[in-house]
Amino acid sequence: MLPAYSLTQVLLNIYTSNRFLSLILLPILLFFKFKKKIVLNHPETFFILFIGFFIGYTILAISEGRNVAIYFGYVVAFLYIILLFWLIDINHDFFLKFMKIFLLFNFFYVVIQIFLLNVGLGSWAMWHSNLMAQTDYTIPIFVSEPFYRYTGLFNESSPFAFYLAICHAFFTVFDNKKYKRLALILLIFSGSKAGYLYLLLYYFIYSGSRVLKFLLGGVLLFLSVGFFYFYDQFFLLTYSEMASLSQRQEAIFYNETELSPFGVNLGSTSEGELALDFFSIFSSGFGMVGLVAIIFLFTLFYRSIKSNRRHFFILPLLIGLLSSGSLLIFQYSLIFASLYYCHLRGRLGMASKNLIKSDFQQ
């Protein structure tokens, strides 16, 4: 329940995600999976291929003296995703309950963060994170007090907005209006650029109103033109916010990383060794061959999901790839598990809107 806090950092001075400790359950879940004679679902096979792919790159990292720990981290991260798939196989309801409870936990924690920040106890607002790169991190003001760019139980507002976008898509798919509204409210007041881009694109694509589509299309066009042609004026209006946008733009469009066939090395995004977007991370660490292979496997996985509402997850995934591109983070495990959950609901014949309402609304 604390994605930004590491027990191994406290005990061993090695930062790893707490969720990876749950891998000790793999043998137990494997036993229950085969005891119940649950067959290997088609989407799972692609993550087995992913693990094989990352094992191959880990071996390459060892032979070439690369950052072996990060390469092996991808093996562990995708093992964790398979763990989630098996948990969903064994107990379908657990995942839905988790999505609801974890969103509520984040909401209440945001309320506590805002209170602490406004009474001068901002140093207490990040107790949930022990990431070494954020030792001196303080939550910035959003526009003016009493609004802040809260982080929830995550390390920054942008990863939190990525998580909220996944929740918004998930509860859209399963037509749970109460939790969808909660995710929407948290996104609106988050102060995250990634979150606002998600909302603009979501309502531009899915709104049934032509007037709203026209207005949002105008806003998107204005922002695009304004960013490229009126940078100085935007910088004066937004101060450091514009600087971070500029850094992301340069990372995506002016990446100077050597584009070798199999990559050079994986750096640490948290230490500022590498840009945050997906293309920068994977072109550097896996090369063009690896990047194409990863996109190909992702495409096959997406096409294997038997749900006519799977497309709602494309938008949060794209926003995440632009703003927080490392697949090691918890949000990607969550979005793949959400897609797999949609697949099972569709396969069980419960994907129609009426059945979803009766099962999920409360």
MOQUI-V38200 format. One line per field, one symbol per residue. psi: psi as a letter, one per 30 degrees, with the letter a starting at -180 (. if undefined). Layout:
psi=???
This chain:
psi=fifgkjefeeefhkjlkefffffffeeeeeeeefefhkljlefeeefeeeeeeeeefeeeeefghaieeeefeeeeefeeeeeeeeeeeejefeeeeeeeeeeeeeeeeeeeeeeeefgghffffgffkgkefgegkkklkjdlkgklilfbgafleeeeeeeeeeeeeefeeghjeeeeeeeeeeeegfgkeeeeeeeeeefeefkfkeeeeeeeeeeeeeeeeeeffheeeeeeefbfeeeeeeeeeeeefhkgkkileglelkajefggfllfleeeefeeffleeeeeeeeeeeeeeeffjikggffffeeeeeeeeeeifkffleeeeeeeeeeeeeeeeeegggfleeeeeeeff.
